[in-house]
Amino acid sequence: MVLLAYKVSPEPTRTRVGIWRRIKSLGAVYLQSSVCIPACTSDHERQLKLLQNEIVQAGGIADVLETTALDKQQEVAIVRRFQQDREAQYREIPRQVQRLSRRPQTRDSDSQFQFCRTARERRRFKEA
């Protein structure tokens, strides 16, 4: 497992929120405030290094550490948290699709996502 521990200034909030969103986009679960374990993917090390650099450039502190759970029970609890987070995201998909499908369709260069009006909606739909 790889662990990310970081600290960023509370101001400006857009920087802190942007970093939090990037961490969540990596599928991370938080062990406590500013300490998280990103989902293990083929690209996670590179993504974590980029995120670490982003945090440092924003005036924060970030450490990426390789770690192991001390016992099987701890590991199982962490895996369960990953599963719960994904399940919550999957439960949200039908609600988002229903909400978005009620909107009038608009012309868009990305035709398969015509009903998504904003870039944020298109990105969330693609992630799902």
N, CA, C and O atoms as a GROMACS GRO file, in nm:
protein
  512
    1MET      N    1   0.085  -0.118   0.000
    1MET     CA    2   0.000   0.000   0.000
    1MET      C    3   0.089   0.123   0.000
    1MET      O    4   0.199   0.125   0.056
    2VAL      N    5   0.037   0.226  -0.065
    2VAL     CA    6   0.105   0.354  -0.065
    2VAL      C    7   0.019   0.452   0.012
    2VAL      O    8  -0.103   0.456  -0.004
    3LEU      N    9   0.083   0.531   0.096
    3LEU     CA   10   0.013   0.624   0.181
    3LEU      C   11   0.056   0.766   0.145
    3LEU      O   12   0.175   0.790   0.123
    4LEU      N   13  -0.037   0.858   0.139
    4LEU     CA   14  -0.007   0.999   0.114
    4LEU      C   15  -0.045   1.077   0.239
    4LEU      O   16  -0.160   1.076   0.283
    5ALA      N   17   0.054   1.146   0.296
    5ALA     CA   18   0.031   1.236   0.409
    5ALA      C   19   0.066   1.376   0.362
    5ALA      O   20   0.174   1.398   0.307
    6TYR      N   21  -0.025   1.470   0.382
    6TYR     CA   22   0.000   1.603   0.330
    6TYR      C   23  -0.059   1.710   0.420
    6TYR      O   24  -0.144   1.682   0.506
    7LYS      N   25  -0.012   1.832   0.400
    7LYS     CA   26  -0.065   1.946   0.472
    7LYS      C   27  -0.063   2.064   0.376
    7LYS      O   28   0.040   2.095   0.316
    8VAL      N   29  -0.178   2.128   0.362
    8VAL     CA   30  -0.187   2.247   0.278
    8VAL      C   31  -0.252   2.358   0.359
    8VAL      O   32  -0.327   2.333   0.453
    9SER      N   33  -0.223   2.480   0.320
    9SER     CA   34  -0.281   2.596   0.385
    9SER      C   35  -0.432   2.597   0.363
    9SER      O   36  -0.479   2.561   0.255
   10PRO      N   37  -0.508   2.638   0.464
   10PRO     CA   38  -0.653   2.643   0.446
   10PRO      C   39  -0.697   2.750   0.345
   10PRO      O   40  -0.808   2.743   0.292
   11GLU      N   41  -0.612   2.846   0.319
   11GLU     CA   42  -0.642   2.951   0.222
   11GLU      C   43  -0.536   2.951   0.113
   11GLU      O   44  -0.418   2.934   0.146
   12PRO      N   45  -0.568   2.967  -0.010
   12PRO     CA   46  -0.703   2.982  -0.063
   12PRO      C   47  -0.774   2.847  -0.069
   12PRO      O   48  -0.712   2.744  -0.093
   13THR      N   49  -0.902   2.850  -0.046
   13THR     CA   50  -0.980   2.727  -0.043
   13THR      C   51  -0.979   2.654  -0.175
   13THR      O   52  -0.984   2.531  -0.177
   14ARG      N   53  -0.974   2.725  -0.286
   14ARG     CA   54  -0.978   2.658  -0.417
   14ARG      C   55  -0.859   2.564  -0.434
   14ARG      O   56  -0.872   2.459  -0.497
   15THR      N   57  -0.743   2.602  -0.379
   15THR     CA   58  -0.626   2.514  -0.388
   15THR      C   59  -0.648   2.387  -0.307
   15THR      O   60  -0.624   2.276  -0.355
   16ARG      N   61  -0.694   2.405  -0.183
   16ARG     CA   62  -0.717   2.290  -0.094
   16ARG      C   63  -0.825   2.198  -0.151
   16ARG      O   64  -0.810   2.076  -0.149
   17VAL      N   65  -0.932   2.256  -0.201
   17VAL     CA   66  -1.042   2.176  -0.258
   17VAL      C   67  -0.996   2.107  -0.386
   17VAL      O   68  -1.032   1.992  -0.411
   18GLY      N   69  -0.917   2.176  -0.468
   18GLY     CA   70  -0.864   2.116  -0.590
   18GLY      C   71  -0.778   1.994  -0.561
   18GLY      O   72  -0.786   1.893  -0.631
   19ILE      N   73  -0.696   2.004  -0.458
   19ILE     CA   74  -0.611   1.891  -0.418
   19ILE      C   75  -0.698   1.778  -0.366
   19ILE      O   76  -0.675   1.662  -0.399
   20TRP      N   77  -0.798   1.810  -0.284
   20TRP     CA   78  -0.888   1.708  -0.231
   20TRP      C   79  -0.959   1.635  -0.346
   20TRP      O   80  -0.973   1.513  -0.343
   21ARG      N   81  -1.004   1.711  -0.446
   21ARG     CA   82  -1.072   1.647  -0.560
   21ARG      C   83  -0.977   1.557  -0.637
   21ARG      O   84  -1.017   1.448  -0.680
   22ARG      N   85  -0.854   1.599  -0.655
   22ARG     CA   86  -0.756   1.514  -0.724
   22ARG      C   87  -0.733   1.384  -0.646
   22ARG      O   88  -0.724   1.276  -0.705
   23ILE      N   89  -0.724   1.396  -0.516
   23ILE     CA   90  -0.703   1.277  -0.432
   23ILE      C   91  -0.824   1.184  -0.444
   23ILE      O   92  -0.806   1.063  -0.460
   24LYS      N   93  -0.945   1.237  -0.437
   24LYS     CA   94  -1.064   1.155  -0.450
   24LYS      C   95  -1.072   1.092  -0.589
   24LYS      O   96  -1.120   0.979  -0.603
   25SER      N   97  -1.025   1.163  -0.692
   25SER     CA   98  -1.028   1.107  -0.828
   25SER      C   99  -0.934   0.988  -0.841
   25SER      O  100  -0.949   0.906  -0.931
   26LEU      N  101  -0.837   0.978  -0.749
   26LEU     CA  102  -0.748   0.862  -0.748
   26LEU      C  103  -0.810   0.745  -0.672
   26LEU      O  104  -0.749   0.639  -0.658
   27GLY      N  105  -0.932   0.764  -0.623
   27GLY     CA  106  -1.000   0.657  -0.551
   27GLY      C  107  -0.948   0.638  -0.410
   27GLY      O  108  -0.955   0.528  -0.355
   28ALA      N  109  -0.895   0.744  -0.351
   28ALA     CA  110  -0.834   0.733  -0.218
   28ALA      C  111  -0.939   0.725  -0.108
   28ALA      O  112  -1.049   0.778  -0.120
   29VAL      N  113  -0.900   0.657  -0.001
   29VAL     CA  114  -0.979   0.660   0.122
   29VAL      C  115  -0.893   0.728   0.228
   29VAL      O  116  -0.772   0.707   0.236
   30TYR      N  117  -0.958   0.810   0.308
   30TYR     CA  118  -0.887   0.882   0.414
   30TYR      C  119  -0.883   0.798   0.540
   30TYR      O  120  -0.985   0.746   0.586
   31LEU      N  121  -0.764   0.787   0.597
   31LEU     CA  122  -0.749   0.721   0.726
   31LEU      C  123  -0.778   0.820   0.837
   31LEU      O  124  -0.835   0.786   0.941
   32GLN      N  125  -0.739   0.944   0.813
   32GLN     CA  126  -0.771   1.057   0.899
   32GLN      C  127  -0.744   1.183   0.818
   32GLN      O  128  -0.703   1.174   0.702
   33SER      N  129  -0.766   1.296   0.875
   33SER     CA  130  -0.748   1.421   0.802
   33SER      C  131  -0.609   1.430   0.741
   33SER      O  132  -0.508   1.419   0.811
   34SER      N  133  -0.603   1.449   0.610
   34SER     CA  134  -0.479   1.467   0.534
   34SER      C  135  -0.389   1.344   0.528
   34SER      O  136  -0.271   1.355   0.494
   35VAL      N  137  -0.442   1.228   0.560
   35VAL     CA  138  -0.367   1.102   0.547
   35VAL      C  139  -0.458   1.005   0.473
   35VAL      O  140  -0.565   0.967   0.523
   36CYS      N  141  -0.415   0.964   0.355
   36CYS     CA  142  -0.502   0.878   0.275
   36CYS      C  143  -0.422   0.770   0.204
   36CYS      O  144  -0.300   0.777   0.189
   37ILE      N  145  -0.497   0.670   0.160
   37ILE     CA  146  -0.440   0.561   0.081
   37ILE      C  147  -0.513   0.561  -0.053
   37ILE      O  148  -0.632   0.530  -0.059
   38PRO      N  149  -0.442   0.597  -0.160
   38PRO     CA  150  -0.504   0.594  -0.292
   38PRO      C  151  -0.523   0.451  -0.339
   38PRO      O  152  -0.451   0.360  -0.298
   39ALA      N  153  -0.621   0.432  -0.426
   39ALA     CA  154  -0.643   0.300  -0.485
   39ALA      C  155  -0.518   0.260  -0.562
   39ALA      O  156  -0.455   0.344  -0.627
   40CYS      N  157  -0.484   0.135  -0.556
   40CYS     CA  158  -0.365   0.085  -0.624
   40CYS      C  159  -0.399   0.058  -0.771
   40CYS      O  160  -0.477  -0.032  -0.803
   41THR      N  161  -0.339   0.138  -0.859
   41THR     CA  162  -0.358   0.120  -1.002
   41THR      C  163  -0.221   0.113  -1.068
   41THR      O  164  -0.119   0.135  -1.004
   42SER      N  165  -0.219   0.082  -1.196
   42SER     CA  166  -0.092   0.072  -1.267
   42SER      C  167  -0.022   0.207  -1.275
   42SER      O  168   0.100   0.213  -1.292
   43ASP      N  169  -0.098   0.315  -1.262
   43ASP     CA  170  -0.043   0.448  -1.280
   43ASP      C  171  -0.036   0.527  -1.148
   43ASP      O  172  -0.007   0.646  -1.150
   44HIS      N  173  -0.064   0.462  -1.036
   44HIS     CA  174  -0.079   0.538  -0.912
   44HIS      C  175   0.049   0.604  -0.865
   44HIS      O  176   0.044   0.715  -0.811
   45GLU      N  177   0.164   0.542  -0.885
   45GLU     CA  178   0.289   0.603  -0.840
   45GLU      C  179   0.315   0.733  -0.912
   45GLU      O  180   0.352   0.833  -0.849
   46ARG      N  181   0.297   0.734  -1.043
   46ARG     CA  182   0.319   0.855  -1.121
   46ARG      C  183   0.219   0.964  -1.079
   46ARG      O  184   0.256   1.080  -1.063
   47GLN      N  185   0.093   0.925  -1.063
   47GLN     CA  186  -0.010   1.020  -1.023
   47GLN      C  187   0.019   1.079  -0.885
   47GLN      O  188  -0.002   1.198  -0.861
   48LEU      N  189   0.068   0.995  -0.794
   48LEU     CA  190   0.101   1.044  -0.660
   48LEU      C  191   0.218   1.140  -0.662
   48LEU      O  192   0.219   1.239  -0.588
   49LYS      N  193   0.318   1.112  -0.744
   49LYS     CA  194   0.433   1.203  -0.756
   49LYS      C  195   0.388   1.337  -0.811
   49LYS      O  196   0.432   1.442  -0.764
   50LEU      N  197   0.300   1.336  -0.912
   50LEU     CA  198   0.248   1.460  -0.967
   50LEU      C  199   0.170   1.537  -0.860
   50LEU      O  200   0.183   1.658  -0.847
   51LEU      N  201   0.089   1.465  -0.784
   51LEU     CA  202   0.010   1.527  -0.678
   51LEU      C  203   0.101   1.582  -0.569
   51LEU      O  204   0.078   1.692  -0.518
   52GLN      N  205   0.202   1.507  -0.533
   52GLN     CA  206   0.298   1.552  -0.433
   52GLN      C  207   0.362   1.684  -0.478
   52GLN      O  208   0.374   1.778  -0.399
   53ASN      N  209   0.404   1.690  -0.604
   53ASN     CA  210   0.464   1.813  -0.658
   53ASN      C  211   0.364   1.928  -0.655
   53ASN      O  212   0.400   2.041  -0.622
   54GLU      N  213   0.238   1.900  -0.690
   54GLU     CA  214   0.134   2.002  -0.689
   54GLU      C  215   0.114   2.060  -0.549
   54GLU      O  216   0.100   2.181  -0.532
   55ILE      N  217   0.114   1.973  -0.449
   55ILE     CA  218   0.096   2.016  -0.311
   55ILE      C  219   0.213   2.102  -0.266
   55ILE      O  220   0.194   2.207  -0.204
   56VAL      N  221   0.334   2.060  -0.298
   56VAL     CA  222   0.454   2.135  -0.261
   56VAL      C  223   0.456   2.271  -0.332
   56VAL      O  224   0.489   2.373  -0.271
   57GLN      N  225   0.420   2.272  -0.461
   57GLN     CA  226   0.416   2.399  -0.535
   57GLN      C  227   0.311   2.494  -0.478
   57GLN      O  228   0.325   2.616  -0.491
   58ALA      N  229   0.208   2.440  -0.415
   58ALA     CA  230   0.104   2.523  -0.354
   58ALA      C  231   0.146   2.569  -0.214
   58ALA      O  232   0.068   2.631  -0.143
   59GLY      N  233   0.270   2.537  -0.175
   59GLY     CA  234   0.321   2.579  -0.044
   59GLY      C  235   0.294   2.480   0.067
   59GLY      O  236   0.312   2.512   0.184
   60GLY      N  237   0.252   2.359   0.032
   60GLY     CA  238   0.222   2.258   0.132
   60GLY      C  239   0.336   2.160   0.151
   60GLY      O  240   0.446   2.177   0.098
   61ILE      N  241   0.308   2.058   0.227
   61ILE     CA  242   0.404   1.950   0.255
   61ILE      C  243   0.335   1.820   0.216
   61ILE      O  244   0.217   1.800   0.246
   62ALA      N  245   0.408   1.731   0.150
   62ALA     CA  246   0.350   1.603   0.110
   62ALA      C  247   0.455   1.494   0.116
   62ALA      O  248   0.568   1.511   0.071
   63ASP      N  249   0.417   1.382   0.172
   63ASP     CA  250   0.503   1.264   0.178
   63ASP      C  251   0.428   1.145   0.121
   63ASP      O  252   0.312   1.120   0.154
   64VAL      N  253   0.495   1.072   0.034
   64VAL     CA  254   0.439   0.948  -0.022
   64VAL      C  255   0.522   0.835   0.037
   64VAL      O  256   0.644   0.830   0.019
   65LEU      N  257   0.455   0.744   0.106
   65LEU     CA  258   0.524   0.637   0.177
   65LEU      C  259   0.465   0.502   0.139
   65LEU      O  260   0.345   0.490   0.116
   66GLU      N  261   0.550   0.402   0.132
   66GLU     CA  262   0.501   0.266   0.112
   66GLU      C  263   0.484   0.205   0.250
   66GLU      O  264   0.571   0.217   0.336
   67THR      N  265   0.371   0.139   0.270
   67THR     CA  266   0.340   0.087   0.402
   67THR      C  267   0.267  -0.047   0.392
   67THR      O  268   0.219  -0.085   0.285
   68THR      N  269   0.259  -0.116   0.501
   68THR     CA  270   0.179  -0.238   0.509
   68THR      C  271   0.096  -0.231   0.636
   68THR      O  272   0.133  -0.166   0.733
   69ALA      N  273  -0.016  -0.298   0.635
   69ALA     CA  274  -0.100  -0.306   0.755
   69ALA      C  275  -0.029  -0.396   0.856
   69ALA      O  276   0.037  -0.493   0.819
   70LEU      N  277  -0.044  -0.363   0.982
   70LEU     CA  278   0.023  -0.442   1.085
   70LEU      C  279  -0.039  -0.579   1.104
   70LEU      O  280   0.029  -0.674   1.144
   71ASP      N  281  -0.167  -0.590   1.075
   71ASP     CA  282  -0.229  -0.721   1.086
   71ASP      C  283  -0.340  -0.734   0.981
   71ASP      O  284  -0.380  -0.637   0.919
   72LYS      N  285  -0.387  -0.855   0.964
   72LYS     CA  286  -0.487  -0.885   0.862
   72LYS      C  287  -0.617  -0.808   0.887
   72LYS      O  288  -0.683  -0.765   0.793
   73GLN      N  289  -0.654  -0.792   1.013
   73GLN     CA  290  -0.778  -0.722   1.048
   73GLN      C  291  -0.774  -0.577   0.998
   73GLN      O  292  -0.873  -0.525   0.947
   74GLN      N  293  -0.660  -0.512   1.015
   74GLN     CA  294  -0.643  -0.374   0.970
   74GLN      C  295  -0.655  -0.366   0.817
   74GLN      O  296  -0.720  -0.276   0.764
   75GLU      N  297  -0.592  -0.460   0.750
   75GLU     CA  298  -0.597  -0.464   0.604
   75GLU      C  299  -0.740  -0.485   0.555
   75GLU      O  300  -0.784  -0.420   0.460
   76VAL      N  301  -0.811  -0.575   0.618
   76VAL     CA  302  -0.950  -0.602   0.581
   76VAL      C  303  -1.036  -0.477   0.600
   76VAL      O  304  -1.122  -0.446   0.518
   77ALA      N  305  -1.012  -0.404   0.710
   77ALA     CA  306  -1.088  -0.282   0.738
   77ALA      C  307  -1.063  -0.176   0.630
   77ALA      O  308  -1.156  -0.106   0.590
   78ILE      N  309  -0.940  -0.164   0.583
   78ILE     CA  310  -0.908  -0.067   0.479
   78ILE      C  311  -0.973  -0.107   0.347
   78ILE      O  312  -1.029  -0.022   0.277
   79VAL      N  313  -0.966  -0.234   0.313
   79VAL     CA  314  -1.030  -0.282   0.190
   79VAL      C  315  -1.180  -0.258   0.197
   79VAL      O  316  -1.241  -0.220   0.097
   80ARG      N  317  -1.240  -0.280   0.313
   80ARG     CA  318  -1.384  -0.256   0.331
   80ARG      C  319  -1.418  -0.108   0.307
   80ARG      O  320  -1.522  -0.077   0.249
   81ARG      N  321  -1.331  -0.018   0.351
   81ARG     CA  322  -1.355   0.126   0.329
   81ARG      C  323  -1.350   0.160   0.180
   81ARG      O  324  -1.431   0.239   0.132
   82PHE      N  325  -1.256   0.099   0.107
   82PHE     CA  326  -1.252   0.119  -0.038
   82PHE      C  327  -1.382   0.071  -0.101
   82PHE      O  328  -1.441   0.140  -0.184
   83GLN      N  329  -1.427  -0.047  -0.061
   83GLN     CA  330  -1.550  -0.103  -0.116
   83GLN      C  331  -1.671  -0.016  -0.084
   83GLN      O  332  -1.757   0.004  -0.170
   84GLN      N  333  -1.679   0.034   0.038
   84GLN     CA  334  -1.792   0.120   0.076
   84GLN      C  335  -1.793   0.249  -0.006
   84GLN      O  336  -1.900   0.294  -0.048
   85ASP      N  337  -1.676   0.307  -0.028
   85ASP     CA  338  -1.668   0.428  -0.110
   85ASP      C  339  -1.716   0.402  -0.252
   85ASP      O  340  -1.793   0.480  -0.308
   86ARG      N  341  -1.669   0.290  -0.310
   86ARG     CA  342  -1.711   0.259  -0.448
   86ARG      C  343  -1.860   0.231  -0.455
   86ARG      O  344  -1.927   0.274  -0.549
   87GLU      N  345  -1.912   0.158  -0.356
   87GLU     CA  346  -2.055   0.127  -0.355
   87GLU      C  347  -2.137   0.256  -0.348
   87GLU      O  348  -2.240   0.267  -0.415
   88ALA      N  349  -2.093   0.351  -0.269
   88ALA     CA  350  -2.164   0.479  -0.259
   88ALA      C  351  -2.161   0.551  -0.394
   88ALA      O  352  -2.262   0.609  -0.436
   89GLN      N  353  -2.048   0.547  -0.462
   89GLN     CA  354  -2.038   0.610  -0.594
   89GLN      C  355  -2.131   0.539  -0.693
   89GLN      O  356  -2.199   0.606  -0.771
   90TYR      N  357  -2.133   0.409  -0.692
   90TYR     CA  358  -2.220   0.334  -0.784
   90TYR      C  359  -2.367   0.360  -0.756
   90TYR      O  360  -2.447   0.368  -0.849
   91ARG      N  361  -2.404   0.375  -0.628
   91ARG     CA  362  -2.544   0.405  -0.596
   91ARG      C  363  -2.585   0.543  -0.648
   91ARG      O  364  -2.702   0.566  -0.676
   92GLU      N  365  -2.490   0.632  -0.660
   92GLU     CA  366  -2.517   0.768  -0.706
   92GLU      C  367  -2.540   0.773  -0.858
   92GLU      O  368  -2.605   0.865  -0.906
   93ILE      N  369  -2.486   0.679  -0.932
   93ILE     CA  370  -2.495   0.682  -1.079
   93ILE      C  371  -2.638   0.688  -1.129
   93ILE      O  372  -2.669   0.776  -1.209
   94PRO      N  373  -2.729   0.599  -1.087
   94PRO     CA  374  -2.866   0.607  -1.140
   94PRO      C  375  -2.933   0.742  -1.111
   94PRO      O  376  -3.006   0.793  -1.195
   95ARG      N  377  -2.908   0.799  -0.992
   95ARG     CA  378  -2.967   0.929  -0.959
   95ARG      C  379  -2.913   1.038  -1.052
   95ARG      O  380  -2.988   1.124  -1.097
   96GLN      N  381  -2.783   1.034  -1.079
   96GLN     CA  382  -2.724   1.135  -1.167
   96GLN      C  383  -2.775   1.119  -1.309
   96GLN      O  384  -2.807   1.218  -1.375
   97VAL      N  385  -2.782   0.997  -1.356
   97VAL     CA  386  -2.832   0.973  -1.492
   97VAL      C  387  -2.976   1.020  -1.504
   97VAL      O  388  -3.013   1.083  -1.602
   98GLN      N  389  -3.057   0.989  -1.403
   98GLN     CA  390  -3.197   1.031  -1.406
   98GLN      C  391  -3.207   1.184  -1.406
   98GLN      O  392  -3.286   1.240  -1.482
   99ARG      N  393  -3.128   1.249  -1.323
   99ARG     CA  394  -3.130   1.395  -1.316
   99ARG      C  395  -3.084   1.456  -1.448
   99ARG      O  396  -3.145   1.550  -1.498
  100LEU      N  397  -2.977   1.402  -1.503
  100LEU     CA  398  -2.923   1.456  -1.628
  100LEU      C  399  -3.015   1.427  -1.746
  100LEU      O  400  -3.024   1.509  -1.839
  101SER      N  401  -3.082   1.314  -1.745
  101SER     CA  402  -3.167   1.278  -1.858
  101SER      C  403  -3.293   1.365  -1.866
  101SER      O  404  -3.357   1.373  -1.971
  102ARG      N  405  -3.328   1.431  -1.756
  102ARG     CA  406  -3.443   1.521  -1.756
  102ARG      C  407  -3.410   1.655  -1.821
  102ARG      O  408  -3.501   1.731  -1.855
  103ARG      N  409  -3.283   1.684  -1.839
  103ARG     CA  410  -3.243   1.810  -1.901
  103ARG      C  411  -3.261   1.804  -2.051
  103ARG      O  412  -3.249   1.697  -2.112
  104PRO      N  413  -3.289   1.917  -2.112
  104PRO     CA  414  -3.298   1.917  -2.258
  104PRO      C  415  -3.160   1.893  -2.319
  104PRO      O  416  -3.059   1.943  -2.269
  105GLN      N  417  -3.157   1.817  -2.426
  105GLN     CA  418  -3.030   1.789  -2.491
  105GLN      C  419  -2.979   1.914  -2.562
  105GLN      O  420  -3.057   1.994  -2.614
  106THR      N  421  -2.847   1.928  -2.563
  106THR     CA  422  -2.783   2.039  -2.632
  106THR      C  423  -2.682   1.984  -2.730
  106THR      O  424  -2.633   1.872  -2.715
  107ARG      N  425  -2.652   2.063  -2.830
  107ARG     CA  426  -2.549   2.019  -2.925
  107ARG      C  427  -2.413   2.033  -2.858
  107ARG      O  428  -2.385   2.132  -2.789
  108ASP      N  429  -2.333   1.934  -2.879
  108ASP     CA  430  -2.203   1.930  -2.813
  108ASP      C  431  -2.109   1.852  -2.902
  108ASP      O  432  -2.150   1.757  -2.969
  109SER      N  433  -1.982   1.891  -2.903
  109SER     CA  434  -1.885   1.820  -2.985
  109SER      C  435  -1.866   1.677  -2.938
  109SER      O  436  -1.827   1.590  -3.015
  110ASP      N  437  -1.893   1.653  -2.811
  110ASP     CA  438  -1.880   1.518  -2.755
  110ASP      C  439  -2.019   1.455  -2.753
  110ASP      O  440  -2.084   1.452  -2.649
  111SER      N  441  -2.065   1.406  -2.868
  111SER     CA  442  -2.206   1.371  -2.890
  111SER      C  443  -2.261   1.269  -2.791
  111SER      O  444  -2.380   1.274  -2.760
  112GLN      N  445  -2.180   1.177  -2.740
  112GLN     CA  446  -2.237   1.078  -2.650
  112GLN      C  447  -2.272   1.137  -2.513
  112GLN      O  448  -2.338   1.071  -2.433
  113PHE      N  449  -2.229   1.259  -2.487
  113PHE     CA  450  -2.258   1.324  -2.360
  113PHE      C  451  -2.336   1.453  -2.382
  113PHE      O  452  -2.313   1.552  -2.312
  114GLN      N  453  -2.426   1.454  -2.480
  114GLN     CA  454  -2.500   1.576  -2.515
  114GLN      C  455  -2.584   1.630  -2.401
  114GLN      O  456  -2.602   1.752  -2.391
  115PHE      N  457  -2.634   1.543  -2.315
  115PHE     CA  458  -2.723   1.590  -2.210
  115PHE      C  459  -2.647   1.651  -2.093
  115PHE      O  460  -2.708   1.706  -2.002
  116CYS      N  461  -2.515   1.642  -2.093
  116CYS     CA  462  -2.434   1.702  -1.987
  116CYS      C  463  -2.398   1.844  -2.030
  116CYS      O  464  -2.327   1.864  -2.128
  117ARG      N  465  -2.446   1.943  -1.957
  117ARG     CA  466  -2.425   2.081  -1.997
  117ARG      C  467  -2.288   2.136  -1.958
  117ARG      O  468  -2.231   2.217  -2.031
  118THR      N  469  -2.236   2.092  -1.848
  118THR     CA  470  -2.110   2.150  -1.802
  118THR      C  471  -1.996   2.050  -1.815
  118THR      O  472  -2.018   1.929  -1.822
  119ALA      N  473  -1.877   2.102  -1.818
  119ALA     CA  474  -1.758   2.016  -1.825
  119ALA      C  475  -1.752   1.925  -1.703
  119ALA      O  476  -1.710   1.809  -1.713
  120ARG      N  477  -1.792   1.977  -1.587
  120ARG     CA  478  -1.791   1.897  -1.465
  120ARG      C  479  -1.885   1.778  -1.478
  120ARG      O  480  -1.850   1.667  -1.438
  121GLU      N  481  -2.004   1.800  -1.532
  121GLU     CA  482  -2.100   1.691  -1.550
  121GLU      C  483  -2.046   1.588  -1.648
  121GLU      O  484  -2.059   1.468  -1.625
  122ARG      N  485  -1.986   1.633  -1.758
  122ARG     CA  486  -1.929   1.538  -1.855
  122ARG      C  487  -1.819   1.455  -1.791
  122ARG      O  488  -1.811   1.334  -1.812
  123ARG      N  489  -1.732   1.520  -1.712
  123ARG     CA  490  -1.622   1.450  -1.647
  123ARG      C  491  -1.675   1.347  -1.547
  123ARG      O  492  -1.626   1.234  -1.542
  124ARG      N  493  -1.775   1.385  -1.466
  124ARG     CA  494  -1.831   1.291  -1.368
  124ARG      C  495  -1.899   1.174  -1.436
  124ARG      O  496  -1.889   1.060  -1.390
  125PHE      N  497  -1.969   1.202  -1.547
  125PHE     CA  498  -2.036   1.094  -1.620
  125PHE      C  499  -1.934   0.999  -1.680
  125PHE      O  500  -1.953   0.878  -1.676
  126LYS      N  501  -1.826   1.052  -1.737
  126LYS     CA  502  -1.722   0.967  -1.794
  126LYS      C  503  -1.654   0.883  -1.688
  126LYS      O  504  -1.623   0.766  -1.711
  127GLU      N  505  -1.630   0.943  -1.568
  127GLU     CA  506  -1.568   0.869  -1.459
  127GLU      C  507  -1.656   0.752  -1.415
  127GLU      O  508  -1.606   0.644  -1.383
  128ALA      N  509  -1.785   0.776  -1.415
  128ALA     CA  510  -1.879   0.671  -1.372
  128ALA      C  511  -1.876   0.558  -1.472
  128ALA      O  512  -1.948   0.460  -1.455
   0.00000   0.00000   0.00000
